[in-house]
Each structure stands twice: as structure tokens, then as C-alpha cells.
Amino acid sequence: MEPDSHRTRRAPTGTVIAGTHVFRAGQPARAGAASVSVEPDGNFVVRDGSGVVRWAANTASLADRAVFQADGNLVVVASDGTTVWQSGTAGHPGAELVLQESGRLLITSVSGSVLWSGGVLA
């Protein structure tokens, strides 16, 4: 379910994470100074370039990791494997997770439609 066979690339609007990607504490993805990560307390958060939290899954003390799955769903998982939060975007293989430098996190379909967003609108 969670091989770390992901691809990341810079895009004009930020960083694109395609394929399966596992986020663990202390291993953020970045777009400029913006970041998305599992915090040491277990909360999955998006921070803008100033370090301000722009979106959080409110999973403090619950999450072990977050996984962007090949089906397009972003899930936050506890250490026992239980899903504690999800984006609800399963069923979209080929979708991409996009972190914008403004601190906005998007899931986009193959056609470029926004399926889900969290963070500041910019």
C-alpha cells in the first residue's frame, strides 16, 4: 500500500508529488519555503513560507504517517494502520498532490481539475 515510489517535480505554481508518497515526521515536502509534513506531535500540517500553519488535519497525537495513494486519496494513518483522516478523493488514479509556495495544498485530477484543497487561497 505504501511503497515510497513517488516522483516530485517543480511546477510553476509549486511542487508536484505524483504517485505514492509517504510523509513521516521530520520529512517534509517543500515548495520554496512552504512545507507539508507530519509534525512530531502527529498533526499533518501545511505551512506557508513564514512558518504559519495554513491548514491542519487536526490529527495531533493520532497520526504516524500520511500517505498520498496512487488512487488519488490523501490519508493520515495511525500507528495501528487505522485511517484517522482522509481527503475523500479516492478513485482518481494519476492524480497529483501539489504544494504551492503560498501554503495551499491541492489534489488535482489528470485533467487538472482541483479535487480537494487545503490552506490559503492564493
RACOR-V919009 format. One record per residue. RES is the residue in three letters. D_LAST is the distance of its C-alpha to the last C-alpha in Angstrom with 1 decimal. Layout:
res:RES d_last:D_LAST
res:RES d_last:D_LAST
This chain:
res:MET d_last:32.9
res:GLU d_last:31.0
res:PRO d_last:32.1
res:ASP d_last:29.7
res:SER d_last:29.9
res:HIS d_last:26.2
res:ARG d_last:24.6
res:THR d_last:21.6
res:ARG d_last:20.4
res:ARG d_last:17.8
res:ALA d_last:15.6
res:PRO d_last:13.7
res:THR d_last:10.4
res:GLY d_last:12.0
res:THR d_last:15.1
res:VAL d_last:16.7
res:ILE d_last:19.3
res:ALA d_last:21.8
res:GLY d_last:25.1
res:THR d_last:26.2
res:HIS d_last:24.7
res:VAL d_last:26.0
res:PHE d_last:24.1
res:ARG d_last:26.7
res:ALA d_last:26.7
res:GLY d_last:26.3
res:GLN d_last:24.9
res:PRO d_last:21.1
res:ALA d_last:19.1
res:ARG d_last:16.9
res:ALA d_last:14.1
res:GLY d_last:14.9
res:ALA d_last:15.3
res:ALA d_last:13.1
res:SER d_last:15.5
res:VAL d_last:16.5
res:SER d_last:20.1
res:VAL d_last:22.9
res:GLU d_last:23.8
res:PRO d_last:27.5
res:ASP d_last:27.8
res:GLY d_last:26.7
res:ASN d_last:23.2
res:PHE d_last:20.6
res:VAL d_last:17.4
res:VAL d_last:14.0
res:ARG d_last:13.7
res:ASP d_last:11.2
res:GLY d_last:13.0
res:SER d_last:14.8
res:GLY d_last:16.2
res:VAL d_last:14.7
res:VAL d_last:14.7
res:ARG d_last:11.5
res:TRP d_last:13.4
res:ALA d_last:17.2
res:ALA d_last:19.8
res:ASN d_last:22.2
res:THR d_last:24.8
res:ALA d_last:26.3
res:SER d_last:30.0
res:LEU d_last:29.7
res:ALA d_last:28.0
res:ASP d_last:29.7
res:ARG d_last:27.2
res:ALA d_last:24.3
res:VAL d_last:24.8
res:PHE d_last:22.7
res:GLN d_last:25.6
res:ALA d_last:26.7
res:ASP d_last:26.5
res:GLY d_last:22.7
res:ASN d_last:22.9
res:LEU d_last:21.4
res:VAL d_last:24.1
res:VAL d_last:24.8
res:VAL d_last:28.6
res:ALA d_last:31.2
res:SER d_last:34.0
res:ASP d_last:36.4
res:GLY d_last:34.2
res:THR d_last:33.0
res:THR d_last:29.5
res:VAL d_last:27.9
res:TRP d_last:24.4
res:GLN d_last:23.1
res:SER d_last:20.1
res:GLY d_last:22.7
res:THR d_last:21.8
res:ALA d_last:25.3
res:GLY d_last:27.0
res:HIS d_last:24.5
res:PRO d_last:26.2
res:GLY d_last:24.4
res:ALA d_last:20.9
res:GLU d_last:18.6
res:LEU d_last:16.5
res:VAL d_last:13.4
res:LEU d_last:11.9
res:GLN d_last:8.9
res:GLU d_last:9.4
res:SER d_last:6.4
res:GLY d_last:8.5
res:ARG d_last:7.5
res:LEU d_last:10.8
res:LEU d_last:11.8
res:ILE d_last:15.3
res:THR d_last:15.9
res:SER d_last:19.4
res:VAL d_last:21.6
res:SER d_last:20.8
res:GLY d_last:17.0
res:SER d_last:16.3
res:VAL d_last:13.9
res:LEU d_last:16.5
res:TRP d_last:14.7
res:SER d_last:11.5
res:GLY d_last:11.3
res:GLY d_last:9.1
res:VAL d_last:6.1
res:LEU d_last:3.8
res:ALA d_last:0.0
